[in-house]
């Protein structure tokens, strides 16, 4: 019953799903890129000696 009510609500206002999903995607991508940048900076195996 609860899932059916939610499904009907999403059909009526799909922009709420998109509006809630975009920040989650952006936060996930941001933390992923931050983690990769930190790994590149601090991993001695990936550093290139001059």
NORZI-V272714 format. One record per residue. N is the residue number from 1. RES is the residue in one letter. SS is DSSP state (a for helix, b for strand, c for the rest). Layout:
n = <N N>
res = <RES RES>
ss = <SS SS>
This chain:
n = <1 2 3 4 5 6 7 8 9 10 11 12 13 14 15 16 17 18 19 20 21 22 23 24 25 26 27 28 29 30 31 32 33 34 35 36 37 38 39 40 41 42 43 44 45 46 47 48 49 50>
res = <X X X X X X X X X X X X X X X X X X X X X X X X X X X X X X X X X X X X X X X X X X X X X X X X X X>
ss = <c a a a a a a a a a a a c a a a a a a a a a a a a a a a a a a a a a a a a a a a a a c c c c c c c c>
